[in-house]
Amino acid sequence: MKILILPLLILISLQPVYAFKEKDYQTAWCRDNNGDLEVVLFDKTRADCVTKTYAIEFDFAKKWKEAIGQALYYSIVLRKNPGIVLIIENPKKDGKYLKRLQKVTEKYNIKVWTITPEYLVQKN
């Protein structure tokens, strides 16, 4: 039994484990894309990142539905194009959320970018 457990433990230890927060992704991506971080609107809501042409919401893949509403709202208030940066932590699990998001964003002309933990790792 011990012989079988050891290879499993080695395999598990090779999987990268990241504990990044949404704010970590926002900060790096927004900076790299010349945006303003956490722009406060008239009603005290905050757009995660605002660039010259986009009002952008960041969310983890599982929260794709929420990202749509927020991006659209920020874009209306700021008179910018709506955008979403979807955080993909696990491509296998999160791929289904990206596909669902893309069905809606294609219809309503919302720009989508993706970001992964590797993006932050390479910055450090």
Secondary structure, DSSP 8 states (H G I E B T S, - for coil): -HHHHHHHHHHHHHS------HHHHHHHHHHHTT-EEEEE-TTS-EEEEE-SSEEEEEEEGGGHHHHHHHHHHHHHHHTSEEEEEEE-S-HHHHHHHHHHHHHHHHHHT-EEEEE-HHHHHHH-
